[in-house]
Amino acid sequence: MNVEAQVIQIIAEQALLEPSDVSRDQTLEDLGIDSLGLVESIFAIEEAFDITVPFNANNPGESAFDISTVGSIIAAVEQLVKDQT
């Protein structure tokens, strides 16, 4: 499974949706994911890819990790995975 498919799967699970119902241009808010769901998604992404996500749950707007859309999350995870190798 590629990075995009895995990230979408994780986000879909948090939103209680099918992966096919999640698109790159949606926000987490569009999907009904609240701040706790976001943090749980970040933990799941870290575990799935064995990476550390630079995200501050107390100040999400100041984080280096772009959570503005599903696509931006995918791009950020792809970069973190690439940087790890």
Residue, then its C-alpha position, 0 to 999 in steps of 0.5 A: m500500500n502506498v503512502e497516499a492510500q495508507v494515510i487516507q485509510i487512517i483518516a477514513e477510520q477516524a472519520l468512520l468513513e470508507p476510504s473512497d469517501v475521502s478526497r485529497d481536497q477535503t479538510l479534516e473538519d469536512l470529514g468530521i474529525d475533531s482535535l482529538g481525532l486529529v491527534e489520534s490520526i497523527f499517532a496512527i500515521e507515526e506508527a504506520f510509517d515509523i516517523t515522527v510528525p512535527f505537530n504540536a497539538n497545543n498550537p496546531g497552527e504553528s506546527a511545521f506539519d500542514i494539516s489544511t487538507v487531506g492532500s497536504i497531510i499526504a504530501a507532508v507524510e510523503q516528505l517525512v518518509k522520504d527524509q527518513t531514507 
